[in-house]
């Protein structure tokens, strides 16, 4: 029973950071100027990706008998990284946007790595989280490459 409870807790943490990621990308999409329309499109894709991930994780929580989180993470945790993007848009330049996006991606990448390394997930959850982590890593690398291209 303890293992299932811990698995549900870890999955809920991942749901929260995905919700934070959605909120961060939506804030970015709303505030990015037209000259960076390609970033809007990319961020829409990653927002949709996190919506899908949250849905998948919610299904896992339910299958393990738990109740899934529906909101964002509590203040003061590492997960707040994606919500705190308002300072990014003071200059609204491409490099700043991509720097902040990469910072958010670093946070979610770290959360997935930690979830997998703790060994607290059920077998089904480990499989799903591992697959999602690969997509998160690819998204991070793409944003990092875009950021590096503007330096």
C-alpha positions in Angstrom: 0.0 0.0 0.0 2.8 2.4 0.8 4.3 2.0 -2.6 1.1 2.8 -4.3 0.6 5.9 -2.2 4.1 7.1 -3.1 3.6 6.3 -6.7 0.4 8.4 -6.7 2.3 11.3 -4.9 5.0 11.3 -7.5 2.5 11.2 -10.4 0.6 14.1 -8.9 3.8 16.1 -8.6 4.3 15.5 -12.4 0.7 16.5 -13.1 1.4 19.7 -11.2 4.5 20.6 -13.1 2.9 19.8 -16.4 0.1 22.2 -15.4 2.7 24.8 -14.5 4.3 24.2 -17.9 1.0 24.7 -19.7 0.5 28.0 -17.8 4.0 29.1 -18.6 3.7 28.4 -22.3 0.2 30.0 -22.4 1.6 33.2 -20.8 4.5 33.2 -23.3 2.1 32.7 -26.2 -0.1 35.6 -25.0 2.9 38.0 -24.6 5.2 37.1 -27.5 5.2 39.7 -30.3 4.5 38.7 -33.9 8.1 38.7 -35.0 8.5 35.5 -32.9 5.4 33.7 -34.3 7.4 30.5 -34.8 7.9 30.4 -31.0 4.2 30.8 -30.5 3.6 27.8 -32.7 6.3 25.7 -30.9 5.0 26.7 -27.4 1.4 25.8 -28.5 2.8 22.3 -29.4 4.5 22.0 -26.0 1.4 23.2 -24.1 -0.7 20.6 -25.9 2.0 18.0 -25.1 1.8 18.8 -21.4 -2.0 18.6 -21.5 -1.7 15.1 -23.0 0.8 14.2 -20.3 -1.4 15.5 -17.5 -4.3 13.4 -18.9 -2.2 10.3 -19.2 -0.8 10.8 -15.6 -4.4 11.4 -14.3 -5.5 8.1 -15.8 -2.5 6.4 -14.1 -3.4 7.9 -10.7 -7.0 6.8 -11.1 -5.9 3.3 -12.1 -3.8 3.1 -8.9 -6.8 4.2 -6.9 -5.8 7.7 -6.2 -7.2 11.2 -6.8 -5.3 13.3 -9.3 -4.2 16.8 -8.8 -6.0 19.4 -10.9 -4.1 22.6 -10.2 -0.7 24.0 -10.3 2.0 23.3 -7.7 2.2 25.0 -4.4 4.3 28.2 -4.0 7.9 27.8 -3.1 8.6 24.5 -4.8 10.8 24.0 -7.8 7.7 23.6 -9.9 7.0 27.3 -9.7 9.7 27.8 -12.2 7.3 27.7 -15.1 4.8 30.0 -13.6 7.3 32.8 -12.9 7.7 33.9 -16.5 6.3 37.4 -16.2 9.8 39.0 -15.9 10.7 37.4 -19.2 8.5 39.7 -21.2 9.9 43.0 -20.0 12.2 43.0 -23.1 10.3 40.5 -25.2 13.4 39.7 -27.2 13.9 36.2 -28.7 17.0 35.4 -26.5 15.2 36.3 -23.3 12.1 34.3 -24.3 14.2 31.2 -25.1 16.3 31.6 -22.0 13.2 31.6 -19.8 11.6 28.7 -21.7 14.8 26.7 -21.3 14.8 27.4 -17.5 11.2 26.1 -17.3 12.2 23.0 -19.4 15.2 22.5 -17.0 12.7 22.3 -14.1 10.4 19.8 -15.7 13.2 17.7 -17.0 14.7 17.6 -13.5 11.3 16.6 -12.1 10.9 13.7 -14.5 14.5 12.5 -13.8 13.9 12.6 -10.1 10.5 10.7 -10.5 12.3 8.0 -12.4 15.3 7.8 -10.1 13.4 7.5 -6.9 12.1 4.0 -7.8 8.7 4.8 -6.2 6.6 4.4 -9.4 4.6 1.3 -10.3 5.7 -0.6 -13.3 2.9 0.9 -15.5 3.7 4.4 -14.2 7.5 3.9 -14.8 6.9 3.0 -18.4 4.6 6.0 -19.1 6.8 8.5 -17.2 9.9 7.2 -19.0 8.2 7.8 -22.4 7.1 11.2 -21.4 10.6 12.0 -20.1 12.0 11.3 -23.5 9.6 13.8 -25.1 10.4 16.3 -22.4 14.2 15.9 -23.1 13.6 16.4 -26.8 11.6 19.5 -26.2 14.3 20.9 -23.9 17.0 20.2 -26.4 15.0 21.9 -29.2 14.5 25.0 -27.1 18.2 25.0 -26.0 19.2 24.7 -29.7 17.0 27.7 -30.7 18.4 29.7 -27.8 22.0 28.8 -28.7 21.3 29.9 -32.3 20.4 33.5 -31.2 23.5 34.0 -29.0 
